[in-house]
Every structure is written in C-alpha cells, then in structure tokens.
Amino acid sequence: MRGETLLRVEHLTMRFGGLVAVNDLSFTAKAGDITALIGPNGAGKTTVFNCITGFYKPSEGRVALAHGGEAAFAAIEEATEKGARTLSVGDGAIHLLERMPDYIVTQHARVARTFQNIRLFSGMTVLENLLVAQHNPLMLASGYSVLGILGLSSYTTRQREAVELAKAWLERIGLTERADDPAGDLPYGAQRRLEIARAMCTKPILLCLDEPAAGLNPRESLELNTLLRDIRDRDETSLLLIEHDMTVVMEISDHVVVLDYGVKIADGSPEQVKNDPKVIGAYLGVEDEEVAAVEAEVEGRA
Amino acid sequence: MAVLSQSTAAGAEARVPDRFVSASKDAGFAALVTLGLCVPLVTLRTDSEEGGELILVPRLGLTAALCLAIFFARLGYLLLWGKEARAARQPTSRKEAIKTVATPRHSLTTIGLPIALGFAIAYPLLVTVINGGLSEARYWIDLGILVLTYVMLGWGLNIVVGLAGLLDLGYVAFYAIGAYSYAILSTTFHISFWVCLPIAGMLAATWGVLLGFPVLRLRGDYLAIVTLAFGEIIRLVLINWVPVTNGGAGIASIPRASFFGLPFNDDDDGFAAFFHLEFSPMHRIVFLFYLILALATLTSIVTTRLRRLPVGRAWEALREDEIACRSLGINTTTTKLSAFATGALFGGLAGSFFAVRQGFVSPESFNFLESAIILAIVVLGGMGSQIGVVIAAAVMIAGPEMLRNLGFLKAIFGENFDPSEYRLLIFGLAMVVMMIWRPRGLVSTREPTVFLKERKSISSDLVKEGHG
C-alpha cells in the first residue's frame, strides 16, 4: 500500500529524570517512503528510535504501526482502550509499539533496526550473522530444537531456504566472497552494509537505520544510497533513518522531520526543510538580528 | 661493508654486558620476592617435641637454596628466552605468530574428538593388558570414570559459560540435585536407575529454570555471585533438611545400577551367569565406565547438534551482543533460560551417575571447590571448545592423581617426601602459566556452525567472552 500511512507517532514524550529528551513529538511515515529524522547532536533522534523499536518505554504518547494498509488505523482507539498490543482489523492489524518489549517489536510488528555504533556478532561469520537474524522462523521449523536434535528433515529444508535468503542479501551488499569470514574482520563500510542486510533478514516492513552513512567515504556513501533506494523500491520495506550526512538525506529521502532539543521544528519534503529558516538556525546558529526577526515572526504567528 | 659488519658486531658485544646487568637486577629482585615469601612459609617450621610441645625449627639453609635457585632460574630464563634474547634471534611480530598457528588448530578440533572417543572405548582393554589383569587395572578404570565424569560436567557447563557467556559459579548445585534425586527416589520409592536418570535430569533442568527466572536480569559479576550463592543454598538445604536428605550424614546404600535388569552379583540370574562369565566385581566397574562414556558422548552429540540449531546460534549471538539479539527479535530471557536448563540437565545426569557409582551421597561432595574445578576445566579448555574440555579435564583430574605415582622423587627428596601434597601448588602454578601463555584456553579458536564455501576457524581476538 505505497503512499498510505504506515507509522504514526503521536505526542511522544520521553523523560529521563528531570531531562526531557523528546517533547510532545508527532509525525507520520508513509509506506514506500524513506523518511529521514535529522537534527543537531543531542536533539533526541536516537531516543525517538529507541521508543519506536521498544528499547525505551516512552513516558507519554503512542506509536502505532499499521499492517496491511492504513485502514487498520481505524481501530487505533479501540486497541488503546482495550489495552491490547495488537488488534487485527480485516486483513491487516494495528500494532501499538510503545506497549511491546523490544524483541516483540521485531518479531510481531516487523520493525527492524540498526545501531549508531555497529553491533554485529563479531566472532561469528558473516553468514551466521544473517542466520541469527532469521532465528524465529528457524526456531519454529526446528520444533523449538526438540525435533531439530532428532534431525528431522523439515528443518534442513528450512535452513537451506534461510541460507538462500542470506546468499541473496550477500549478493546485494557485495559480500558473497566474504561469507565465511568473521564479521569483525570486515572493513568498516562492509560492516555497515552487513548490519543493514542482517536487519533486512528479519523481513521487516519498517527498517530503522541509525546513522547508516556515519564514517563512510564518499564512494561507500554513494553505494549506500543505491542500496537504500533499492530496498525501498524492491522490498516491501519502508525506511526511517537518522542521518547527519546532509547529502545522503537530501539525495534519497522523500520526507524529512527535523528535531531540535526534543521538539519538532520542521516537517516536509527535503526542499521545504532545506530552506526553512528554523532548520538553518538550528544547524548553523543564527545572527542576533535574525533571532529577533524569527522571534517576531513566531510571536506574530501566535 | 666489512667495516660496517664489524661495527655492528662490536655493538652487539657491547650490548651483552648491558643485558647481563639488567637480567641480574631482575633476577635479584625475583630472589628478594622469593625471600619475602619464604620467611613466613618456609623458614620457620612448626614441629612437635617429644612431649607434644610445639617448637619452631629454623630452616635457613633451605631458604637460601630456594632464593639462589630462583635467582639462577630467572637469570637463565632472561638470558636465553627473555624478550631481548628473542628479539636478537628473530624479529617476527607477535601477530604473525598468531596467524600461523590458527590453521593446524582447526584439524585438532575436527579429528580430536573421534580420536578421544576411540581411545576412551579402548581404554579399559588397554589398561587391563598393561596391568596384566582386570582386577589389577581397577585403579586406572576408576580414574577413567572420574575423568569422564568431569568431562561431562565440563561439557554441560560449557553450554552455559562457553556458548551463552553466562558465568555460573554454582553449577555443582545441579550436580547435587541430580545425585540426591536418584538417591532419594531409589532408596524411598525403589525406582530403578534407568527410570531415575531422566527424572533426575528433568528435575535439575527445572531447577535451572527456577534459578534462571529471578537471576537472568543480572549481568556479569552480579550473576556470578548469585549463582555462587545458589550453589551454597542447595548445599545448606541438603545439610539442614534432615527428614528428606538425612542431613550431613548423607544417604548411604543407594541401590546399584543393573545391566538392563541384570544385577551385577554372583547369583544365578546375575550378569555374569547370564553371559556365562566367571563372576568378578570388576564387571560393574567396567559397566560404569562405559555408562559414563555413553552419557558424556550423549552430552557431546547434543551440544554439537544444538550449536548448529537456531537456539545454539542464538546462545552464541547472546554472548557476542545481547542488545543486537533483541533487535533481531530474539527473546533473550527464554534463550538464556534454555541455556541454563540444558546445562543443568547434563549436570543432573552426571549427578545421578555419581550417586549410583558411589552408592553414597553427602553434602560434602558438592562444595564450592567442585564448581570451581568444573569452571576451571571449561576456562582452561577454551570456552566453547569440546576437545579443549577433554584435555583440560584429563590434566586437571588425572594430573594430581599422577603425583601419587612419582615414587622416584623420594630418592631425591628423601623418604618423607609426598608429591601429592604439592597438588595445589602445582595447580596454582599451572593456572599462572596458562594465563600468560594461553589466556583464552587451550583451544581458543571458534568453529563456525555453517559455511558456504570453506570452514575457517575464527581467531579468539574476535570472539567475545560474554558479560553475563
């Protein structure tokens, strides 16, 4: 259902003691889009990610994800009142992510993520990394290990399929030759790509990337753009990404949300955001007369 | 050219006295440390006089001899194998050296286990032939049983510590639960060993899960301390719950295992009569040997299979990075619990075997030292490695026993010298040497569970040890 709303973040607030990291943030992400979340250091981007992926329980607010088209959002109030994590609606379902523990967000709501500081299983091979990502379907196929120990054939077939999926992803990220090397031995750029491929092996409908281009050289950065566009166009996966590299953001994103001090200051297409004085101010700082001008403007609006 | 080489040779000669001076300084310091250690430990010996009164016997000569021995040993070591001496001989970097040893180790892990199994199967026959009779070989078969018990315990703990990276200092608790399960079930309800064995395993696994639930939120040191406490709690319960466990006196006359219903006695319906053999009490011992061999082999096969299943990969992934596991939809709680339960299951089976072999259990057998020895076997062997555990168990368990057989040392040190008194000293020395020489254990490389083209061992610098 490309073009329909996939994710709705509503009035999300996260407090750590007295510190308000995210304050009353609302935005939406559309299916088939690359949505970028940008902002200066410490703006609360990673906190938003952790709230969406279940690593933090937000202090307030709601994070809803629709499976099978935006029609599922019709049931959002019903689900909220029932205290349910998930409510089926027709073919689809509504998932309230803020109520789920982290692993359920990936397993049932099908939201995958990567990390700002790469978190690969460095002592395991590249192929093993991609197989760990397919843990849940494989676990089921192995009869929760009981049938697997007895060596039942259904598991062997399922494992071969899992290896095929891993091979397909290795092909796409250009690491087929290094499949049997430990992940910790790969160069930095390849580790970033592998982490994305590993997240994709969980077959997500929403992939959250935390600074995927950090530390990449211009050529690798370009390759990454191609990979991300490829994921958006070929897989049934929408992307939500945090990024500092503005060339990446402007190049590939369809929709940009700008955060500063935990508050949303702009929301729109890359073009709109690029020319927004508040965004420029947040990133570059502003001269005194401009501050006065913006303040006057804001007061005038109010 | 000649001038140049001459001058470098002269330079090398000039450096030799320098090296000698620094080495003697170092050796002198070592001798001083030895002196410091000797004063409380060696110099004064307490002895009893004829009347039973305690007296102090000064042993200055021995102290001086020890200090001198240390001085010359250290000096010799520094001059012959010291860092500078090695640097003078060949300037290879340490990293290169690591890379080159990585390949042959691979073959050790793949062919090591079948060789070990073959040796174990032939072992009773081998010692019988060497000692010239089954009864004469009893000591050696008993020793084999003991080593195999610890191999099995090491493999069981290896699942928890080596694969899942959860430091468990109370593993002996599950060993105790298995032993007491069989002891109580067989003496009270007269259930046979073969029925009790799986029950004991299940009970231990259940306790593994019960312990796991409150504990697995903890990480690292905290987890280690709580598991240690759990081990002690079980032991104290065994001591104090007198109506069930008979307290510190233990449970005696536990029924022996039968050969699938044939008891090992000289009756007409016994094992020997059934197979038309002459009765010998050794039949039971040999049977026990093959029983523990079968149990240990089962542990090994199950562990090897589990490693290749998703749950085993999840254990290892958990050791590598728990947060990444959660981001991939893995329920870390159940994964940890399954590791705990599987480890406990094998501990319980080994415990049942212990009870049936001894015929007697008491809380004394399950103290912290047992946990420490099993953990030391896992760490020495290399965490996650199966063949490493076998070697480590053989060294740790059979090694101290071998000290009893070093009778020739009496000729050197006098009639009163008993080498087995030095077992803990040697144990400590071996630990220190291991920490320096192979800090990640004997077999430190990791074998991948699946591969596309080529199976490559993974060097230990990349494999994490887990942190709780």
Contacts between the chains, C-beta under 8 A, distances in Angstrom:
chain1	res1	chain2	res2	distance
A	53	B	327	6.8
A	55	B	323	7.7
A	55	B	326	7.6
A	55	B	327	7.9
A	102	B	326	4.5
A	102	B	327	6.8
A	103	B	325	7.9
A	103	B	326	4.9
A	103	B	328	7.9
A	103	B	329	5.1
A	103	B	330	5.9
A	103	B	331	5.2
A	103	B	332	7.0
A	104	B	329	7.8
A	106	B	326	7.9
A	106	B	327	6.3
A	106	B	328	6.2
A	106	B	329	3.5
A	107	B	329	3.8
A	107	B	331	7.8
A	112	B	327	7.0
A	112	B	328	7.5
A	113	B	327	5.2
A	114	B	327	7.9
A	115	B	323	7.5
A	115	B	324	7.3
A	115	B	327	7.4
A	119	B	321	5.1
A	119	B	323	6.1
A	119	B	324	4.0
A	119	B	327	7.5
A	120	B	321	7.5
A	120	B	324	7.1
A	121	B	316	7.3
A	121	B	317	5.0
A	121	B	320	3.8
A	121	B	321	5.9
A	121	B	324	6.7
A	122	B	320	6.4
A	122	B	462	5.1
A	122	B	463	7.9
A	122	B	464	7.1
A	123	B	316	7.6
A	123	B	320	5.6
A	123	B	446	5.9
A	123	B	458	5.7
A	123	B	462	4.7
A	123	B	463	3.3
A	123	B	464	5.7
A	124	B	313	7.6
A	124	B	316	6.3
A	124	B	317	6.8
A	124	B	320	6.3
A	124	B	446	8.0
A	124	B	448	7.1
A	124	B	458	7.6
A	125	B	448	4.6
A	125	B	450	7.7
A	125	B	451	6.9
A	125	B	456	7.6
A	125	B	458	7.1
A	127	B	448	7.7
A	127	B	450	6.0
A	127	B	451	6.7
A	127	B	452	5.9
A	128	B	313	6.3
A	128	B	316	8.0
A	128	B	448	6.0
A	128	B	449	6.2
A	128	B	450	6.2
A	131	B	310	7.6
A	131	B	313	6.1
A	131	B	450	6.4
A	132	B	310	7.9
A	132	B	313	5.2
A	132	B	314	6.5
A	132	B	317	4.5
A	132	B	325	7.5
A	132	B	328	6.3
A	132	B	330	7.5
A	133	B	328	4.9
A	134	B	310	7.8
A	135	B	310	5.1
A	135	B	313	7.3
A	135	B	314	5.5
A	135	B	328	6.4
A	135	B	329	6.7
A	135	B	330	5.1
A	136	B	329	5.4
A	136	B	330	7.6
A	138	B	309	8.0
A	138	B	310	4.0
A	139	B	310	4.7
A	139	B	311	6.7
A	139	B	314	7.9
A	142	B	309	5.2
A	142	B	310	5.8
A	142	B	311	7.5
A	144	B	311	7.8
A	145	B	306	6.5
A	145	B	309	5.3
A	145	B	310	7.6
A	145	B	311	4.6
A	145	B	338	7.6
A	148	B	305	7.2
A	148	B	309	4.3
A	148	B	310	7.8
A	148	B	311	7.9
A	149	B	302	6.2
A	149	B	305	5.1
A	149	B	306	6.8
A	149	B	309	7.2
A	151	B	305	7.6
A	155	B	309	7.7
A	159	B	450	7.9
A	163	B	450	7.1
A	163	B	452	7.6
A	167	B	452	7.2
A	176	B	452	7.9
A	179	B	451	7.6
A	179	B	452	4.3
A	179	B	453	7.1
A	180	B	448	6.7
A	180	B	451	4.7
A	180	B	452	5.8
A	180	B	453	6.0
A	180	B	454	5.4
A	180	B	455	7.1
A	180	B	456	5.3
A	181	B	456	6.8
A	182	B	458	4.5
A	182	B	459	7.6
A	182	B	462	4.8
A	184	B	462	4.0
A	185	B	462	6.7
A	198	B	328	7.1
A	199	B	327	7.5
A	199	B	328	7.6
A	202	B	328	5.8
A	202	B	329	5.7
